[in-house]
């Protein structure tokens, strides 16, 4: 380093290579503080840390960050050279820090300064009062610098690379941190000082004084090597934490567990539209945000809103966990704060659709009306499916606690497809969310709040206020630490328990170790998750020990099923497991963590008390079902979405009438045996009256209404993956005797199930879940003071009994079974089969052996209107953050729950041909049938 006293005057100044494009480094060289060639990392990092004016831990942090950036400044192939000798400042041009046209362009490749570009920089700024008493001047604060850098990327167009935003974190924001004037949000970067730095390679006197007053001693070669190695490790760790989407998959074991799971990039749509489905705007928004009484997230609502994303930001605060843009990366759909706003705002969210042909009657005016309570608001702009639970007493103590935040059924049953930048949204369809990643991210957010410096202070300021006392802050930290400890311990308990359990594999006919099957985007193992919640975690939270043995691996993930038409189907689930709608909905609420008291230490009248909102659950069902389909012979309530050909103008979305006619005949030939006639095609009913669904003998009168008893087929005969159908058929649970579940006595007495005697402590999971949810629902009605007559009406006449299987019984169709539902809206339900293993209708109508075995999901994947679903390439590479569906593990073995076999068009069905349901279709026939299915 040059002696400051011997530094030559500016004219002629110390020359700086044009291959050093960094203004700050050019200033260090021009002022004589470092050499213009190779500079040891320690010298460079200490000099810049001195210039920053930081002290103590912040100064050490600054040195580490600078050393990490300098380490990679010349490129990956120069890292060893940088470790042992230092960064080569005259060889930065074209390296990782040079953005090649996507930067400010103030300094040309010849080293000349472009004054027009400095003027452009100033245009992004504002007028600031000089804190040193120099009047006012033009400058840029942190927000304006962010806008400037984003505009640089936009201007670069195709020249921009994915990693340029990463590099920008180490350019102008650092310059603001070191040379900025003022404090906090008022800190700004003086354009005049930037001009001097570029033109004269000269710092303001305050920066020069900092560097002069703190001389740097050269390091030894050994220290240089050791420091470089440590820096390299730190850089990799810090970069992985800061940019988890790119690096988390590369990290091994526990290191990977400390980093947020990778997420797809969020891309704003060009436009969005909600399809017409017979719901008024107020119905839709209420459904999206009406609480079911769930506390899905482990912290109160206010705490959730105060948590930050588990990502490291060196020169800015991280985004908030609840930011809609962030949650959309998990697959959630954005939602407005309120529907009482202007049309322009509503259209941003797909409401006030210009393509609407009708104005649906609000459910409050239906016959019969749906008298749901007050309009559910979304004051914090959370996505569809997030709801605030207010004023609910703790089931164990009876005390009113803080508001909680939970997911509703809309979180998993609201669909969206994207095509050429336009989003099409529809209610009741399968969501493309990844709830496991959100669980992990939330847990890491809590951990980062506790352990990353500065985060808890900001969290406490948001929750308690900036003036909160130290005692209140300590108490808050203890509560948050207790939650974090429980989450970590529970993950360990789950892993340990599952590691010691086995399962029977129906395909291999062998016992094997249990292990999770990745759910990924658009899939969830709902049945096993409900069992784990109710019969393990809820018991632990109620103070009962030893029932973690009830845990089961999440190994039977399914695609979220569509829920339009479901209220008029006798069975809703893929496995036709539950007939009683209130039990179905209450079980779902318990599964997404309604608070539940199963403690033997609380007063008996509080046993089985929950936070479940039984009124909202009933109203949601009413909103879905509408009026009875008979005698009108039509469905109301939530109707299935129509093919959006009027929204997309290109030929790919136009319906070919001739193909539809041919496809309708194929449907009558091939599909009606299981799926019955379509519910919404009058032409089909006229041409094929004997096969019309409205004349089907499968309509069963229960009470005052008719319900469609869907066709059920054995999992074996269909040849499809049996994992989900086997959950309720094979899983068992143990419960404490004091609960007195007595499934035989209670279900027989309440529903005339005619069950044989079953133990009150050891029982099939199916019966344990049926009776427990039944008891909890009855308790919820009593606690809500629902009159007995109203309770009876809410229950209806559909029974809470085990599914007897196909009716009439068929000895060739032995359980477990899957049910076949009508195919209205099937175009909007990709990927197909119950486990989401088939990406499009094209592949569903193909021989199973030809279907893709591995493909990617999530991340705004474009819908394919030709194949109707997702056009994939078998074994394709996934984009950052996407999840991979695969039928096989990396070692080639079949993944449990992920078979895409069965329902195959490969020959003539018959004995010994499990999985074959029809002949091979010609290519034209496939597309004819697909064209018809688009119209349903």
Buried (B, 14 or more C-beta within 10 A) or exposed (E): BBEBEEBEEEEEBBEBBBBBBBBBBBBBBBBBBBBBBBBBBBBBBBBBBBBBBBEEEEBEBBBBBBBBBBBBBBBEEBBEBBBEBBBBBBBBBEBBBBBBEBBBBBBEEEBEBBEEBBEBBBEBBEEBBBEEEEEEBBBBBBEBBBEBBEEBBEBBEEEBBEEBBBBBBBBBBBBBBBBBBBEEEEBBBBBBBBBBBBEBBBBBEEBBEBBBEEEBEEBEEEEBBEBBEEBBEBBBBBBBBBBBBBBBBEBEEEBBBBBBBBBBEBEEBEEBBBBBBBBBBBBBBBBBBBBBBBBBBBBBBBBBBBBBBBBBEBBEEBEBBBBBEBBBBBBBBBBBBBBEBEEEBBBBBBBBBEEBEEEBBBBEEBEEEBEBEEBBBBEBBBBBBBBBBEEBBBBBEEEEBEBBBBBBBBBBBBBBBBBEEBBBBBBBBBBBBBBBBBBBBBBBBBBBBBEBEEBBEBBBBBBBEEEBEEEBBEEBBEEBBEBBEBBBEBBEBBEEBBEEEEBEBBEEEEEEEBBBBBBBBBBBBBBBBBBBBBBBBBBBBBEBEEBBEBBBBBBBBBBBBBBBBBBBBBBBBBBBBBBBBBBBBBBBBBBBBBBBBBBEEBEEEBBBBBBBBBBBBBBBBBBBBBBBBBEEEBBBBBBBBBBBBEBBEEEEBEEBEEBBBBBBBBBBBBBBBBBBBBBBBEEBBEBBEEBBBBEBEBBEEBEEBBBBBBBBBBBBBBBBBBBBBBBBBBBBBBBBEEBEBBBBBBBBEBBEBEBEEBBBBEBBBBBBBBBBBBBBBBBBBBBEEBEEEEBEEBBBEBBBBBBEBBEEEBEEBEBBBBBBBBBBBBBBBBBBBBBBBBBBBBBBBBBBEEBBBBBBBBBBBEBBBBBBBBBBEEEEEBBBBBBBBBBEEEEEEBBBBBBBBBBBBBBEBEEEBBBBBBBBBEEEBBBBBBBBBBBB
